[in-house]
Each structure stands twice: as structure tokens, then as C-alpha cells.
Amino acid sequence: MRIDTARLVMDEMTDADLPALRAILQDPAAMVAYEGAFSEAETAAWLRRMRQRYADDGFGLWAVRRNGEMIGQCGITRQPIEDDEVLEVGYLFRRDQWHRGFAVEAAKAARDWAFDTLDAPAVWAKIRDTNLASMNVAIRLGMTVRRRFVTRYRGVDMPHLGFAIDRAAWQARES
Ligand SMILES: CC(C)(COP(=O)(O)OP(=O)(O)OC[C@H]1O[C@@H](n2cnc3c(N)ncnc32)[C@H](O)[C@@H]1OP(=O)(O)O)[C@@H](O)C(=O)NCCC(=O)NCCS
């Protein structure tokens, strides 16, 4: 699996990407919406989970590379929202790479891949209600807010908003 955009390459993370993953998941500022920095064990578990997703589903959060360096993660995962399951675009970037349009560029490519390759009826983004930067990415992907729900994560009840774009809106936007 490999997706090329104007400035970025997205492909599967391997064990060699663990240092780059630490620079994101162990940064308290990047992980505010996840209730703080990950430990080493949580970081290793995250990578194992992504590799399991690649094996089980054929997709997951991929490495986002710029000039060969992993600067973020972005991709598609299956996610529960209350009793439903949706396809979600996810994005997490290293802090020194924010505000350069990389998250939007990668997330648009992942969104398009889900519509083109998985025949997705809709692509969602589950966003904690405090995460304005993430909401702005979702809005730039053409998503609108559809649902409110609470997700329990790391022992904390977190109010979330469900953003989505459905296939018809995506086709109208792309044509
Ligand atoms: C959410 C997150 C990925 C958003 O990243 P970002 O860097 O703000 O996103 P982008 O740069 O792609 O897009 C938006 C910004 O880039 C600017 N931009 C867009 N294209 C650009 C370009 N070609 N050159 C320079 N700037 C550009 C936009 O104007 C916008 O700027 P602004 O945020 O100052 O208004 C980032 O904050 C992050 O990694 N957060 C931590 C993890 C997280 O919470 N993930 C989401 C969980 S739901």
C-alpha cells in the first residue's frame, strides 16, 4: 500500500518507525486530545495495533513521509460510534510540522482512497469536542458535523463530535 500526494508519501509503518512515532505520541502537546503523552508501552502497543489493522483490514493509520522522513500518521480505520461502525480518517502530525497544510493534504488522499478503494458510503472523523485544529481539518475535507457522543478512553469520558462527508457530497465536490 502506497499513496503519493504532491508533497507526501503514505505507506505502512514498520518497527523502524518507532522513533518517529515516539516523537508524536510521547509529546504532551500533540496528545492533549488523547489525555496526555503515551508511555513507551502504549507507543509500542499503538504500533502493534496498527500492524494488526494492516493485516486484518488491509488499511490503518499509515506513516506520512516527506523526503523520506516520517512526519506524521494518517489513514483509515474502522471505528465504533455508539452502536454503529464507521470508516474514519485519522491524522496525527509531529508538532514542528503543523500549519503547513500537510494534515489536510494527507487526509484528503486518505478520504479519496476510502471512497475509491473501499467503496465507502461515507468517511467520518471522530473528534473530541475540545480539538479545534482537528475540526478545521475535517471542515477542509468537506465534512459537516453529524453526531454528538461520549467515548471512554484511558479511563476518561470524552465528549466527541462526529464529522462526516458522504459519497454524494464527495462526488459533487470533486466534479
Ligand atoms: C490535528 C492536526 C493534524 C492538524 O494539523 P495542522 O497542521 O493544523 O493541519 P494543516 O496544516 O494541514 O491544515 C490547516 C492549516 O494549514 C494551513 N495551510 C494549508 N495549506 C498550507 C500550505 N500549503 N502551506 C502552509 N500552510 C498551509 C491552513 O491555512 C491552516 O492553518 P491554520 O491552522 O493556522 O489555520 C494537528 O493539530 C495534530 O497533529 N494534532 C495532534 C493530534 C490530533 O489531535 N489529531 C486529531 C485527532 S481527532
The ligand as a MOL file (V3000), in Angstrom:
LIG
                    3D

  0  0  0     0  0            999 V3000
M  V30 BEGIN CTAB
M  V30 COUNTS 48 50 0 0 0
M  V30 BEGIN ATOM
M  V30 1 C -4.9880 17.9170 14.0170 0
M  V30 2 C -3.6830 18.2520 13.3170 0
M  V30 3 C -3.2240 17.0720 12.4920 0
M  V30 4 C -3.9440 19.4670 12.4150 0
M  V30 5 O -2.7320 19.8210 11.8240 0
M  V30 6 P -2.4960 21.2230 11.1030 0
M  V30 7 O -1.0450 21.3160 10.9650 0
M  V30 8 O -3.2560 22.2940 11.8010 0
M  V30 9 O -3.2190 20.9930 9.7080 0
M  V30 10 P -2.8760 21.5890 8.2830 0
M  V30 11 O -1.6340 22.3940 8.3150 0
M  V30 12 O -2.9450 20.5200 7.2830 0
M  V30 13 O -4.1270 22.4710 7.9370 0
M  V30 14 C -4.5230 23.5700 8.4590 0
M  V30 15 C -3.5220 24.7630 8.4250 0
M  V30 16 O -2.5510 24.7460 7.3800 0
M  V30 17 C -2.6310 25.9610 6.5930 0
M  V30 18 N -2.1900 25.5430 5.2800 0
M  V30 19 C -2.8890 24.8270 4.3940 0
M  V30 20 N -2.1270 24.5870 3.3030 0
M  V30 21 C -0.9130 25.1570 3.5270 0
M  V30 22 C 0.2940 25.2430 2.7790 0
M  V30 23 N 0.4000 24.6820 1.5630 0
M  V30 24 N 1.3450 25.8760 3.3160 0
M  V30 25 C 1.2500 26.4540 4.5460 0
M  V30 26 N 0.1240 26.4120 5.2930 0
M  V30 27 C -0.9480 25.7650 4.7950 0
M  V30 28 C -4.0310 26.3740 6.7420 0
M  V30 29 O -4.2240 27.7190 6.4640 0
M  V30 30 C -4.2260 26.0320 8.2180 0
M  V30 31 O -3.5790 26.9880 9.0380 0
M  V30 32 P -4.1290 27.3800 10.4650 0
M  V30 33 O -4.2190 26.0880 11.2760 0
M  V30 34 O -3.1320 28.3250 11.0110 0
M  V30 35 O -5.4850 27.9660 10.2300 0
M  V30 36 C -2.5770 18.6060 14.3300 0
M  V30 37 O -3.0070 19.6590 15.1410 0
M  V30 38 C -2.1850 17.4230 15.2140 0
M  V30 39 O -1.4040 16.5590 14.8330 0
M  V30 40 N -2.7550 17.3760 16.4420 0
M  V30 41 C -2.4340 16.3340 17.3890 0
M  V30 42 C -3.1080 15.0190 17.0790 0
M  V30 43 C -4.6250 15.1440 16.9610 0
M  V30 44 O -5.2660 15.7430 17.8180 0
M  V30 45 N -5.1690 14.5690 15.9020 0
M  V30 46 C -6.5890 14.5920 15.6220 0
M  V30 47 C -7.3480 13.6150 16.4400 0
M  V30 48 S -9.0930 13.6260 16.0300 0
M  V30 END ATOM
M  V30 BEGIN BOND
M  V30 1 1 1 2
M  V30 2 1 2 3
M  V30 3 1 2 4
M  V30 4 1 2 36
M  V30 5 1 4 5
M  V30 6 1 5 6
M  V30 7 2 6 7
M  V30 8 1 6 8
M  V30 9 1 6 9
M  V30 10 1 9 10
M  V30 11 2 10 11
M  V30 12 1 10 12
M  V30 13 1 10 13
M  V30 14 1 13 14
M  V30 15 1 14 15
M  V30 16 1 15 16
M  V30 17 1 15 30
M  V30 18 1 16 17
M  V30 19 1 17 18
M  V30 20 1 17 28
M  V30 21 1 18 19
M  V30 22 1 18 27
M  V30 23 2 19 20
M  V30 24 1 20 21
M  V30 25 1 21 22
M  V30 26 2 21 27
M  V30 27 1 22 23
M  V30 28 2 22 24
M  V30 29 1 24 25
M  V30 30 2 25 26
M  V30 31 1 26 27
M  V30 32 1 28 29
M  V30 33 1 28 30
M  V30 34 1 30 31
M  V30 35 1 31 32
M  V30 36 2 32 33
M  V30 37 1 32 34
M  V30 38 1 32 35
M  V30 39 1 36 37
M  V30 40 1 36 38
M  V30 41 2 38 39
M  V30 42 1 38 40
M  V30 43 1 40 41
M  V30 44 1 41 42
M  V30 45 1 42 43
M  V30 46 2 43 44
M  V30 47 1 43 45
M  V30 48 1 45 46
M  V30 49 1 46 47
M  V30 50 1 47 48
M  V30 END BOND
M  V30 END CTAB
M  END
